[in-house]
């Protein structure tokens, strides 16, 4: 049985978060960049991807990137 993954603990009030996401919304973030912005571990972010809790795109078979515009919209719908 899979454990439910809650996202309610996200602290997205980082001062550079909005600037990072809205400066060039056509850019993509890596695991490391998004984890740093969301203040979560890369391991947690990988878990969210496996449970499809966060918007992402696959580039080739094993590479994942996070579109800034999709992340901004995702955070907005979560009230962050």
SULJO-V248472 format. One record per pair of residues at least 4 apart in sequence whose ideal C-beta (glycine too) atoms are under 8 Angstrom apart, sorted by the first residue. I is the first residue (numbers start at 0). J is the second residue. Records with the same first field share a line. If there is no record, write none. Layout:
I->J ; J
This chain:
1->50
4->46 ; 47 ; 50 ; 52
6->47 ; 52 ; 77
9->37 ; 38 ; 39 ; 77 ; 79
10->37 ; 38
11->16 ; 36 ; 37 ; 38 ; 74 ; 79
12->16
13->36 ; 38
14->18
15->19 ; 36
16->20 ; 36 ; 74
17->21
18->22
19->36 ; 67
20->24 ; 36 ; 67 ; 68 ; 70 ; 71 ; 74
21->67 ; 71
22->26
23->67
24->66 ; 67 ; 68 ; 71
25->66 ; 67 ; 68
26->66 ; 67
27->56 ; 64 ; 65 ; 66 ; 67
28->32 ; 33 ; 36 ; 64 ; 65 ; 66 ; 67 ; 70
29->33 ; 64 ; 65
30->34 ; 41 ; 44 ; 45 ; 63 ; 65
31->35 ; 41
32->36 ; 65
33->37 ; 44 ; 53 ; 65 ; 70
34->38 ; 39 ; 40 ; 41 ; 43 ; 44
37->44
39->43 ; 44
40->44
41->45
42->46
43->47
44->48 ; 53
45->49
46->50 ; 52
47->51 ; 52 ; 53
48->52 ; 53 ; 55 ; 63
53->65 ; 70 ; 73
54->65 ; 66 ; 69 ; 70 ; 72 ; 73
55->63 ; 64 ; 65 ; 66 ; 69
56->63 ; 64 ; 65 ; 66
57->62 ; 63
58->62 ; 63 ; 64
65->69 ; 70
66->70
67->71
68->72
69->73
70->74
71->75
72->76
73->77
74->79
75->79
